[in-house]
Amino acid sequence: MKIKLLATALVFTSVCASAQVAVAVKAHGLFPAGKPTWESVKAGAEEAFEAEGKTNVGFNAGLSVKVNLVSGLFVMPELYYTTFTNELTEPITDSKIEAKSNRADLPVLLGYNVWGETVGIYAGPVASYNLSSENQYNDFKENAENNFTVGYQLGAQVKIRSIIISGRYEGSFSKDQREFINNNTDAVIRYDNRPSMLMAGLGYQF
């Protein structure tokens, strides 16, 4: 038993000693998407381009820490402030509601360096906490049930000197079902505040 513990400690020490840590600031543009298929990604990109960001504008910005392990593997915890807009239509009056969402995102990604430090791929869970809830939009009040949700991200990045260019897909494990209730007519609009998204990012590594 002592030999096994000693061997485990030696392996852990070796991993920590060989680990290389890199810190970066990153920001992403956010665009709506469906399922993680090529057709969905292509359609989402075309829709975002044609809509000129009218209802698809969203972004996040934050800090990323990349810890290189062994055999090209790395772990990359990140923390982002994320904001985006959902445009909804009230069916009775045909009025438009722009529901703005702000949240804190914490992805923990496991990746692999495909070509040294230049090209990497990664995937992992992302925990989100809503910073805005029960907002008022004209005659509608938002009813939020969940402030904490969990999703996932998968993507790739390219590093050129200190500049990082990345692309990601984000899906959800849990829904953030919300309602807008009209104070005058009691009309209800239901929507999912955790849509699937495409992310196009740019970063700087220190």
Kinemage of the C-alpha trace (Angstrom):
@kinemage 1
@onewidth
@group {chain A} dominant
@subgroup {mainchain}
@vectorlist {calphas} color= white
{ca met a 1} P 0.000 0.000 0.000
{ca lys a 2} L 2.826 2.389 0.914
{ca ile a 3} L 4.532 1.628 -2.398
{ca lys a 4} L 1.325 2.465 -4.310
{ca leu a 5} L 0.902 5.717 -2.408
{ca leu a 6} L 4.527 6.636 -3.045
{ca ala a 7} L 4.161 5.848 -6.749
{ca thr a 8} L 0.991 7.959 -6.963
{ca ala a 9} L 2.718 10.852 -5.201
{ca leu a 10} L 5.687 10.633 -7.573
{ca val a 11} L 3.398 10.668 -10.615
{ca phe a 12} L 1.434 13.644 -9.248
{ca thr a 13} L 4.663 15.515 -8.465
{ca ser a 14} L 5.980 14.786 -11.942
{ca val a 15} L 2.783 16.086 -13.550
{ca cys a 16} L 2.848 19.284 -11.475
{ca ala a 17} L 6.531 19.842 -12.187
{ca ser a 18} L 6.048 19.418 -15.930
{ca ala a 19} L 2.901 21.566 -16.028
{ca gln a 20} L 3.177 24.899 -17.825
{ca val a 21} L 0.671 27.619 -17.011
{ca ala a 22} L -0.400 30.344 -19.438
{ca val a 23} L -2.856 33.156 -18.683
{ca ala a 24} L -4.894 34.929 -21.358
{ca val a 25} L -7.725 37.407 -21.722
{ca lys a 26} L -10.413 36.403 -24.237
{ca ala a 27} L -13.616 37.723 -25.745
{ca his a 28} L -16.194 36.056 -28.010
{ca gly a 29} L -19.034 37.143 -30.231
{ca leu a 30} L -22.139 34.990 -29.615
{ca phe a 31} L -24.569 33.812 -32.313
{ca pro a 32} L -27.592 31.473 -32.104
{ca ala a 33} L -27.255 27.864 -33.287
{ca gly a 34} L -29.125 24.575 -33.236
{ca lys a 35} L -27.611 21.121 -32.822
{ca pro a 36} L -23.808 20.639 -33.092
{ca thr a 37} L -23.879 19.533 -36.744
{ca trp a 38} L -22.186 21.098 -39.771
{ca glu a 39} L -25.572 22.044 -41.253
{ca ser a 40} L -26.594 23.802 -38.029
{ca val a 41} L -23.266 25.622 -37.702
{ca lys a 42} L -23.428 26.768 -41.320
{ca ala a 43} L -27.041 27.933 -41.005
{ca gly a 44} L -26.279 29.799 -37.782
{ca ala a 45} L -23.305 31.560 -39.352
{ca glu a 46} L -25.338 32.572 -42.415
{ca glu a 47} L -28.217 33.840 -40.253
{ca ala a 48} L -25.861 35.873 -38.074
{ca phe a 49} L -24.245 37.428 -41.162
{ca glu a 50} L -27.546 38.287 -42.844
{ca ala a 51} L -29.169 39.640 -39.674
{ca glu a 52} L -26.280 42.074 -39.135
{ca gly a 53} L -26.462 41.455 -35.411
{ca lys a 54} L -29.940 42.962 -34.919
{ca thr a 55} L -31.278 40.165 -32.736
{ca asn a 56} L -28.158 38.020 -32.465
{ca val a 57} L -25.809 40.388 -30.707
{ca gly a 58} L -24.071 38.914 -27.713
{ca phe a 59} L -20.576 38.752 -26.317
{ca asn a 60} L -18.526 37.521 -23.421
{ca ala a 61} L -15.183 38.589 -21.986
{ca gly a 62} L -13.009 37.112 -19.316
{ca leu a 63} L -9.927 35.302 -18.127
{ca ser a 64} L -8.530 31.932 -19.270
{ca val a 65} L -5.839 29.807 -17.598
{ca lys a 66} L -4.285 27.014 -19.656
{ca val a 67} L -2.355 24.366 -17.740
{ca asn a 68} L -0.325 22.020 -19.932
{ca leu a 69} L -0.091 18.513 -18.497
{ca val a 70} L 1.606 15.550 -20.170
{ca ser a 71} L 1.455 13.985 -23.647
{ca gly a 72} L -0.072 17.115 -25.180
{ca leu a 73} L -3.035 17.242 -22.794
{ca phe a 74} L -4.123 20.432 -21.049
{ca val a 75} L -6.867 21.668 -18.737
{ca met a 76} L -8.284 25.169 -19.243
{ca pro a 77} L -10.549 26.708 -16.568
{ca glu a 78} L -12.068 30.052 -17.567
{ca leu a 79} L -14.334 32.746 -16.152
{ca tyr a 80} L -16.488 34.996 -18.349
{ca tyr a 81} L -19.039 37.755 -18.068
{ca thr a 82} L -21.635 36.926 -20.736
{ca thr a 83} L -24.438 39.075 -22.113
{ca phe a 84} L -26.861 38.404 -24.974
{ca thr a 85} L -30.367 39.276 -26.171
{ca asn a 86} L -33.434 37.170 -26.977
{ca glu a 87} L -36.064 38.830 -29.170
{ca leu a 88} L -39.589 37.573 -28.429
{ca thr a 89} L -42.981 38.320 -29.999
{ca glu a 90} L -46.169 38.640 -27.944
{ca pro a 91} L -48.841 36.826 -30.044
{ca ile a 92} L -51.874 38.944 -29.080
{ca thr a 93} L -50.513 42.449 -29.672
{ca asp a 94} L -47.608 41.328 -31.893
{ca ser a 95} L -45.313 43.474 -29.769
{ca lys a 96} L -41.573 42.810 -29.625
{ca ile a 97} L -39.694 42.183 -26.392
{ca glu a 98} L -35.904 42.200 -26.202
{ca ala a 99} L -34.932 40.135 -23.186
{ca lys a 100} L -31.362 40.934 -22.205
{ca ser a 101} L -29.521 38.288 -20.189
{ca asn a 102} L -26.368 38.703 -18.125
{ca arg a 103} L -24.601 35.776 -16.519
{ca ala a 104} L -21.272 34.512 -15.165
{ca asp a 105} L -19.894 31.477 -17.039
{ca leu a 106} L -17.293 29.048 -15.696
{ca pro a 107} L -16.085 26.570 -18.360
{ca val a 108} L -13.647 23.829 -17.323
{ca leu a 109} L -12.230 22.429 -20.556
{ca leu a 110} L -9.998 19.427 -21.212
{ca gly a 111} L -7.971 19.729 -24.390
{ca tyr a 112} L -5.229 18.342 -26.587
{ca asn a 113} L -2.428 20.232 -28.338
{ca val a 114} L -2.736 18.980 -31.908
{ca trp a 115} L 0.243 20.953 -33.237
{ca gly a 116} L 2.414 22.095 -30.362
{ca glu a 117} L 1.126 25.307 -28.790
{ca thr a 118} L -0.206 26.512 -32.137
{ca val a 119} L -3.387 24.416 -32.548
{ca gly a 120} L -5.508 22.935 -29.778
{ca ile a 121} L -8.917 21.288 -29.444
{ca tyr a 122} L -11.002 21.095 -26.269
{ca ala a 123} L -14.341 20.186 -24.721
{ca gly a 124} L -15.921 20.285 -21.290
{ca pro a 125} L -18.751 21.471 -19.055
{ca val a 126} L -19.680 25.085 -18.354
{ca ala a 127} L -21.545 26.233 -15.249
{ca ser a 128} L -23.579 29.445 -15.514
{ca tyr a 129} L -25.130 31.738 -12.941
{ca asn a 130} L -27.699 34.315 -14.051
{ca leu a 131} L -26.907 37.831 -12.871
{ca ser a 132} L -30.205 39.310 -14.089
{ca ser a 133} L -33.661 37.962 -13.253
{ca glu a 134} L -37.247 39.151 -12.929
{ca asn a 135} L -36.675 42.104 -15.222
{ca gln a 136} L -39.446 44.427 -16.401
{ca tyr a 137} L -39.931 45.100 -20.122
{ca asn a 138} L -42.763 47.541 -20.833
{ca asp a 139} L -45.914 45.764 -19.540
{ca phe a 140} L -44.148 42.412 -19.171
{ca lys a 141} L -42.430 41.097 -16.060
{ca glu a 142} L -39.936 38.246 -16.287
{ca asn a 143} L -40.456 35.167 -14.121
{ca ala a 144} L -37.180 33.239 -13.706
{ca glu a 145} L -37.156 29.790 -12.095
{ca asn a 146} L -33.489 28.776 -12.310
{ca asn a 147} L -30.471 30.978 -11.713
{ca phe a 148} L -27.934 28.147 -12.032
{ca thr a 149} L -27.669 26.039 -15.218
{ca val a 150} L -25.113 23.693 -16.783
{ca gly a 151} L -24.036 23.370 -20.402
{ca tyr a 152} L -21.084 22.191 -22.440
{ca gln a 153} L -18.601 23.626 -24.916
{ca leu a 154} L -16.456 22.132 -27.650
{ca gly a 155} L -14.100 23.958 -29.946
{ca ala a 156} L -10.610 24.713 -31.196
{ca gln a 157} L -8.105 27.518 -31.048
{ca val a 158} L -5.079 28.732 -32.987
{ca lys a 159} L -2.297 30.740 -31.330
{ca ile a 160} L -0.110 33.030 -33.433
{ca arg a 161} L 2.572 34.547 -31.227
{ca ser a 162} L 0.473 35.982 -28.379
{ca ile a 163} L -2.806 36.233 -30.329
{ca ile a 164} L -5.436 33.485 -29.886
{ca ile a 165} L -8.189 32.897 -32.452
{ca ser a 166} L -10.915 30.462 -31.413
{ca gly a 167} L -14.264 28.988 -32.407
{ca arg a 168} L -16.696 27.156 -30.115
{ca tyr a 169} L -20.108 25.579 -29.934
{ca glu a 170} L -22.081 25.763 -26.693
{ca gly a 171} L -25.020 23.509 -25.911
{ca ser a 172} L -27.033 22.924 -22.739
{ca phe a 173} L -27.482 20.021 -20.346
{ca ser a 174} L -30.214 21.872 -18.438
{ca lys a 175} L -32.801 24.369 -19.668
{ca asp a 176} L -33.431 27.813 -18.235
{ca gln a 177} L -37.170 28.015 -18.905
{ca arg a 178} L -38.568 31.514 -18.303
{ca glu a 179} L -41.841 33.366 -18.666
{ca phe a 180} L -42.827 36.914 -19.484
{ca ile a 181} L -46.197 37.786 -17.955
{ca asn a 182} L -48.178 40.807 -19.142
{ca asn a 183} L -49.260 42.855 -16.127
{ca asn a 184} L -52.438 43.987 -17.905
{ca thr a 185} L -53.660 40.990 -19.912
{ca asp a 186} L -51.888 38.099 -18.087
{ca ala a 187} L -50.601 36.912 -21.473
{ca val a 188} L -47.599 34.604 -21.089
{ca ile a 189} L -44.557 34.229 -23.332
{ca arg a 190} L -42.336 31.230 -22.568
{ca tyr a 191} L -38.765 30.922 -23.782
{ca asp a 192} L -35.480 29.151 -23.047
{ca asn a 193} L -32.861 31.535 -21.679
{ca arg a 194} L -30.034 29.072 -22.413
{ca pro a 195} L -29.978 28.786 -26.226
{ca ser a 196} L -27.288 26.889 -28.125
{ca met a 197} L -24.673 29.299 -29.451
{ca leu a 198} L -21.732 29.663 -31.801
{ca met a 199} L -18.768 31.619 -30.459
{ca ala a 200} L -16.090 33.386 -32.476
{ca gly a 201} L -13.277 34.546 -30.225
{ca leu a 202} L -10.123 36.562 -30.011
{ca gly a 203} L -7.652 36.586 -27.139
{ca tyr a 204} L -4.249 37.680 -25.930
{ca gln a 205} L -1.879 35.410 -24.001
{ca phe a 206} L 0.493 37.027 -21.528
